[in-house]
């Protein structure tokens, strides 16, 4: 598989490149970044003894020239442009970029008519199992249990709440028959009164170097259930992204997520 990584100089991009360099079935053919990184030399593969040197470019056409799969962990604006170019060239895509607005979601759906795209807020195997478990738990417990979500990330994270926290809330809301958009409250302050039965609580904590913690609480009378995922390293996301890349390499055009990649549907 010929792989192009967008967001190559970011935290996730660097780990994806490191794990890709160690893989026997992947050749890295493009490292794409913002213009300020153009010309930067990246050395990766040292951990596996398969050291390679890559020259970063800000030209997506150049980066995608030999690619079969694009893995994008860039910015929302850049991501949509990159996937559009990939679709025009019949290059499959894996999108892990978060914070993409609704218009971007619609654009990805349009591009997925031409190419296979895996679009997921979290590529971790364990986190995607949590997505499924939260939906099942909410369906069983119902509105007699209040749902609160707490997510913790490092102090450099740009978007809030995390894409994974939003997906958890959306899954809980769907199982409970309520709306994430209308019923989710992001933090509380002041005299807010009694908690409405259909309310979902969302709380984002930022600090230190936390890779990512997500906890979903189901709080009932006399008991509570807590489901938690803690990421110890970005490698769990990077290995999931490469697993998704292998999936789209042979998949038919369409919009997929990690539930499809992992066979959890």
C-alpha positions as CSV (number, residue, x, y, z in Angstrom):
1,X,0.0,0.0,0.0
2,X,1.3,3.4,-1.0
3,X,0.4,5.8,1.8
4,X,0.2,9.6,2.1
5,X,-0.1,11.2,5.6
6,X,-1.6,14.7,5.9
7,X,-0.8,16.4,9.2
8,X,2.6,14.7,9.0
9,X,4.3,17.0,11.5
10,X,1.6,16.8,14.2
11,X,1.4,14.4,17.2
12,X,-0.7,11.9,15.4
13,X,0.9,12.2,12.0
14,X,4.4,11.5,13.5
15,X,3.2,8.3,15.2
16,X,1.4,7.1,12.1
17,X,4.5,7.6,10.1
18,X,6.6,5.8,12.7
19,X,4.3,2.7,12.7
20,X,3.8,2.8,8.9
21,X,7.6,2.8,8.4
22,X,7.8,-0.4,10.6
23,X,5.1,-2.2,8.5
24,X,6.2,-4.6,5.8
25,X,3.1,-3.9,3.7
26,X,3.2,0.0,3.6
27,X,5.3,2.4,1.6
28,X,5.1,6.0,2.6
29,X,5.0,8.1,-0.6
30,X,3.8,11.5,0.8
31,X,4.1,13.7,3.9
32,X,1.7,16.6,3.7
33,X,1.5,19.7,6.0
34,X,0.8,23.4,6.2
35,X,2.9,25.8,4.2
36,X,5.0,26.7,7.3
37,X,6.3,23.1,7.4
38,X,7.1,22.8,3.7
39,X,10.7,21.5,3.2
40,X,11.0,20.0,6.7
41,X,12.8,16.7,6.8
42,X,11.2,14.0,8.9
43,X,13.2,11.0,10.0
44,X,11.0,8.1,11.1
45,X,11.2,4.3,11.5
46,X,14.1,4.5,13.9
47,X,12.1,2.5,16.6
48,X,11.9,-0.5,14.3
49,X,15.3,-0.1,12.7
50,X,13.8,0.8,9.3
51,X,14.8,4.5,9.2
52,X,13.6,6.5,6.3
53,X,13.8,10.3,5.5
54,X,10.8,12.2,4.2
55,X,10.6,15.7,2.8
56,X,7.4,17.5,3.9
57,X,5.4,19.3,1.2
58,X,2.4,21.7,1.4
59,X,1.4,20.7,-2.2
60,X,-1.4,18.1,-1.9
61,X,-1.2,17.2,-5.6
62,X,2.5,16.3,-5.2
63,X,2.0,14.4,-1.9
64,X,-0.9,12.3,-3.4
65,X,0.8,11.6,-6.8
66,X,1.7,8.0,-6.0
67,X,-0.7,7.3,-3.2
68,X,-3.3,4.6,-2.9
69,X,-4.6,5.8,0.5
70,X,-4.6,9.2,2.2
71,X,-4.6,9.3,6.0
72,X,-5.6,12.7,7.2
73,X,-5.1,14.1,10.7
74,X,-4.7,17.8,9.7
75,X,-7.2,20.7,10.2
76,X,-10.9,20.7,9.2
77,X,-10.4,23.1,6.3
78,X,-7.3,21.4,4.9
79,X,-8.8,17.9,5.4
80,X,-11.8,18.6,3.2
81,X,-9.6,20.0,0.4
82,X,-7.3,17.0,0.7
83,X,-10.1,14.5,0.5
84,X,-11.6,16.3,-2.5
85,X,-8.3,16.0,-4.3
86,X,-8.1,12.3,-3.3
87,X,-11.6,11.7,-4.6
88,X,-10.7,13.3,-7.9
89,X,-7.8,10.9,-8.2
90,X,-9.6,7.7,-7.0
91,X,-7.4,7.6,-3.9
92,X,-9.1,6.1,-0.8
93,X,-9.1,8.1,2.4
94,X,-9.0,7.7,6.2
95,X,-10.1,10.8,8.1
96,X,-9.3,11.2,11.7
97,X,-9.4,15.0,11.8
98,X,-11.8,16.3,14.4
99,X,-13.8,19.5,14.6
100,X,-15.1,19.2,11.0
101,X,-18.4,21.3,10.7
102,X,-21.6,20.0,9.2
103,X,-20.8,21.3,5.8
104,X,-17.6,19.3,5.9
105,X,-19.5,16.2,6.8
106,X,-21.8,16.7,3.8
107,X,-18.8,17.1,1.6
108,X,-17.3,13.8,2.8
109,X,-20.6,12.1,2.1
110,X,-20.4,13.5,-1.5
111,X,-16.8,12.3,-2.0
112,X,-17.7,8.9,-0.6
113,X,-19.8,8.3,-3.7
114,X,-16.5,8.0,-5.6
115,X,-14.1,6.5,-3.1
116,X,-14.1,4.6,0.1
117,X,-13.7,6.8,3.2
118,X,-13.3,5.8,6.8
119,X,-14.4,8.8,8.9
120,X,-14.1,8.3,12.6
121,X,-13.4,10.6,15.6
122,X,-11.3,8.0,17.3
123,X,-9.4,5.1,15.7
124,X,-8.7,3.2,18.9
125,X,-10.1,-0.4,19.0
126,X,-11.0,0.0,22.7
127,X,-12.7,3.3,22.2
128,X,-14.8,2.0,19.4
129,X,-15.9,-0.9,21.6
130,X,-16.9,1.8,24.1
131,X,-19.0,3.5,21.5
132,X,-21.0,0.3,21.0
133,X,-21.2,-0.5,24.8
134,X,-22.5,3.0,25.6
135,X,-25.3,2.6,23.1
136,X,-26.3,-0.8,24.4
137,X,-26.1,0.3,28.1
138,X,-28.3,3.4,27.3
139,X,-30.9,1.3,25.6
140,X,-31.1,-1.1,28.6
141,X,-31.0,1.6,31.4
142,X,-33.3,4.2,29.7
143,X,-34.1,7.6,31.0
144,X,-34.3,6.5,34.6
145,X,-30.5,6.8,34.5
146,X,-28.9,10.2,34.0
147,X,-26.1,10.3,31.4
148,X,-23.0,12.5,32.1
149,X,-19.8,12.4,29.9
150,X,-16.4,13.6,31.2
151,X,-13.5,13.8,28.8
152,X,-9.9,14.8,29.6
153,X,-7.2,15.9,27.1
154,X,-3.8,17.6,27.1
155,X,-3.6,21.3,27.3
156,X,-2.8,21.8,23.6
157,X,-6.0,20.2,22.2
158,X,-7.8,22.7,20.0
159,X,-11.4,21.4,19.8
160,X,-13.8,21.0,22.7
161,X,-15.5,18.7,23.4
162,X,-13.5,16.0,21.8
163,X,-14.9,14.3,18.7
164,X,-15.0,11.0,20.7
165,X,-17.1,12.6,23.5
166,X,-19.5,13.9,20.9
167,X,-19.8,10.4,19.4
168,X,-20.4,8.9,22.8
169,X,-23.2,11.5,23.5
170,X,-24.7,10.9,20.1
171,X,-24.8,7.2,20.6
172,X,-26.4,7.5,24.1
173,X,-28.9,10.0,22.7
174,X,-29.9,7.8,19.9
175,X,-30.5,4.9,22.2
176,X,-32.5,7.0,24.6
177,X,-34.6,8.6,21.8
178,X,-33.4,12.1,22.5
179,X,-31.4,14.7,20.5
180,X,-27.7,15.4,21.1
181,X,-28.1,18.9,19.6
182,X,-31.2,19.8,21.7
183,X,-30.6,17.9,24.9
184,X,-26.9,18.1,25.5
185,X,-25.7,20.6,28.1
186,X,-22.0,21.6,28.0
187,X,-21.0,22.3,31.6
188,X,-23.3,24.0,34.1
189,X,-23.1,27.3,35.9
190,X,-25.4,29.3,38.1
191,X,-28.9,28.5,39.3
192,X,-29.8,25.9,36.6
193,X,-32.6,24.2,38.6
194,X,-33.4,20.5,38.7
195,X,-31.9,18.3,36.0
196,X,-34.3,17.6,33.2
197,X,-34.9,13.9,32.6
198,X,-33.8,14.0,28.9
199,X,-30.7,16.1,29.6
200,X,-27.2,14.8,28.6
201,X,-24.3,16.4,30.5
202,X,-20.9,17.0,28.7
203,X,-17.8,18.2,30.6
204,X,-14.4,18.9,29.0
205,X,-11.2,19.0,31.1
206,X,-7.9,20.2,29.7
207,X,-4.5,20.0,31.3
208,X,-1.0,18.5,31.2
209,X,-0.2,15.8,28.7
210,X,-3.2,13.5,28.9
211,X,-3.5,11.6,25.7
212,X,-7.3,11.1,26.2
213,X,-9.6,9.8,28.9
214,X,-13.4,9.4,28.4
215,X,-15.9,8.4,31.0
216,X,-19.6,7.9,30.5
217,X,-21.7,7.8,33.8
218,X,-25.1,6.3,34.0
219,X,-26.5,7.6,37.3
220,X,-29.6,6.0,38.8
221,X,-31.3,5.7,42.1
222,X,-29.1,3.6,44.4
223,X,-26.4,2.8,41.9
224,X,-24.3,4.1,39.0
225,X,-22.5,2.6,36.1
226,X,-19.3,4.1,34.8
227,X,-17.7,3.1,31.5
228,X,-14.2,4.5,31.0
229,X,-11.5,4.4,28.3
230,X,-8.0,5.7,28.9
231,X,-5.5,6.0,26.1
232,X,-2.0,5.6,27.4
233,X,-0.3,6.4,24.0
234,X,-1.2,7.8,20.6
235,X,0.0,4.5,19.2
236,X,-3.4,3.0,19.8
237,X,-4.9,5.6,17.5
238,X,-2.1,5.4,14.9
239,X,-2.4,1.6,14.7
240,X,-6.1,1.9,14.3
241,X,-5.7,4.4,11.5
242,X,-3.4,2.0,9.6
243,X,-5.9,-0.8,10.2
244,X,-8.5,1.5,8.6
245,X,-6.1,2.3,5.7
246,X,-5.8,-1.4,5.0
247,X,-9.6,-1.7,5.1
248,X,-10.3,1.1,2.5
249,X,-7.6,-0.1,0.2
250,X,-10.0,-2.9,-1.0
251,X,-13.4,-1.5,0.1
252,X,-16.1,-0.2,-2.3
253,X,-16.9,3.5,-2.4
254,X,-18.9,4.6,0.6
255,X,-18.6,6.3,3.9
256,X,-17.5,4.0,6.7
257,X,-16.4,4.3,10.3
258,X,-14.3,2.2,12.7
259,X,-17.3,0.1,13.6
260,X,-17.2,-1.2,10.0
261,X,-13.5,-1.7,10.1
262,X,-13.7,-3.7,13.3
263,X,-16.8,-5.6,12.4
264,X,-18.7,-4.2,15.4
265,X,-22.0,-3.5,13.6
